[in-house]
Amino acid sequence: METKIKEIKKVLDKIRPYIQRDGGDVEFVSYENGCVSVKMLGACNDCLMQEDTIKDGVEMILCEEVEGVKEVKVVG
C-alpha cells in the first residue's frame, strides 16, 4: 500500500504544475479500494471547472499511470 501511495503522489507531483498555473493546487488525502481522495486548494477550491479538472485530468492520468486506481474524488 505504501508503494502505491508513493506512485500516486509522484503522478500528482507531475500534474501539479499545470494546476498551479491557474492559481490552484491538488493535495493527496488518502487511497482506499482503488479510490484516491484529494483536496483542491487555492483557485481550484471554488472553481466551476473543478469536476472537469478532476475527472478529465487528474483521474484519467492516475488511472492510466497507477495500476489499481479506479476513481478520484474531492474531499473537503
N, C-alpha and C positions, 0 to 999 in steps of 0.2 A: 504493500500500500504506500509506503514512504517513497518508493521509487516512482510510482505513478504520480504522486503529488509533485515530485521534483520535475517530472516531464511536463505536467500541466503548467507549473509555474514558469518553466523555461519557454513554453509556447506563449504564455501570456506576456512574458517579457519581450518577446519578438513582436507581438501585436501592439503593445502599449504605446510606442512612439506615434503610431497612426492616430490613436485615440487622443493622445496628449496634444497633437497638432490642433485639435478642435477645442482645447481647453478642458478636456476631461481626463479620466483615468479609470482603470479597472483593477480591482484588488481581489485576489483569491481569498475565499472564505472557507470552503470545505469541499470534499469529494466523498460521495457515498453512493453505492449501487449504480454507477455509471452517470451520475448527475453531479456536475460541477456547479457550486454556488459561488457567485461573485457579487461584489458590491461595486456599483458605479459611483464615481466621485467627480467633483468639480462640475463643469458644464453638463456632463453626461447624466448627472443625478436627476435633473428635471427635464431633460430633453425629450421632445416628442418623438425623436428618431431612436430612442433607447432600445426599443424592441427590435428594430431593424438591425441596429449595431450588434446586438446580442445574437439573434437568430441567423442573420445573413453574413455575419462576420465572425465573431468570437466562437459561436457554437460550430459553425461549418469548419473552421480551421482546426479547432480542438478535436472534433470527431474524426477528421482526416489524419491528424498527426499523432494522436494519443489513443492507442488501442483501448477499447473498453468505455470510452467516453461516448455517451448517447444523448446527453442533453446539457444545456447550460441555462441556469436560472438566476435571476437577480434577486437578492435578498436585501432587506432594509439596511 
